[in-house]
Amino acid sequence: MVEESSIGFWFKGYDYFLDQFNATKNNVLKRRLLFKKYYILRGEEATALFYDPEKFSRHKATPKRFKKTLFGLNGVQGLDGEQHKARKQLFMHCMNVDSLNQLNTYFDEAWFEAVEDWKEKNSINYFDEMERILFKCACKWIGLPFTKKDIVNQVPRISRMISSAGKIGIQHWRGRSARKATENWVKSLIKNYRNEKKNSETIFDRFIGYKNPKGKHLPDQTVAVEILNLLRPIVAVARYMAFNLKALEDYPSYKEKLRENYEEYGENFIQEVRRFYPFFPVISGRIRENFEFKGHKFTKGQRVLLDLYATNHYAKLWKAPERFYPERFMNAQISPFNLIPQGGGDHYKNHRCAGEWITLNLMKRNLYFLIHDINYTVKSKSLRIKKNQFPPLPANGIKISKVTKLNSME
């Protein structure tokens, strides 16, 4: 009899399977979720297995409820083989040094503009502000025209697409409605682009002009989905930026260490933020062929979940995993399969998040600005994270007040 885990997972959240892995001392669990059988995996060896394209497929692996809120239909996440490699190159082409530096510049500009506004306010919701900053810099980077009205309308919709991914009932339907509205907004930009017959060198232009291996352009609907697969993850980095600020409040001794030696501590700090705090809990796949692993028989067509959080909190990979300790990354041997907050494997060949470098770059710049650009007071009474919220946020996004500029950046 396979245990039904939906209620336990719903109430206990990220710790539910982590506790079961630890209790059974096994990195393979067989459970039911919403009455469907799953294998749940954790660990470096299991991650390497999960990203073996001969054994696992992403086609029809992700439940439609997630596609209709988070990922969109017919996006790169659901492709396999040559189709996936070709579409993934479209994203990876954006990740060269010059392109990432341009995104950094847009982020800096949006940050400094926002700080001038924060100085005049009694308090701000830091998470909301970071979402708006990231939306603006991402649109400029992609080449998406936007207005102040678009910031007001689209940022909450994109945020709702992310926050509704693990929800049911009315919150799920709000997420679907938000995705539809945002896709329609992007499709209207595509239509305007075609009518004006623009010919630019933007990322937007490249996605519209892309041809698949059969030489055909993507439908506008699919182009909109893929544009949002760039825009949405960048806006989602606001959660990690909220965790940056939370970590500085929870572990204040690192503020002075970062001020004195940012080059040494900055990279290690953000890697520990990504490892320590929960982001998305699991990713899904389907088995292509029968095989055995750790004494378990995996059969073709069966559903499998890779537990990202449990792998990032696995004591055999990370000593004292429940301790926030950036120094662990001074000597850590990071592989494509042990630190996996945004998935594992190879960025080019597998389904690892194409925007992971963007996340690292923007988190590091955000952390630097928190240390060297502004003074502020955290107004929120509690920064507690709810482990059964997918993905979670501290204290409704963290409210800060008394924002002032530091002389070192003026």
Disulfide bonds with the S-S distance in Angstrom:
none
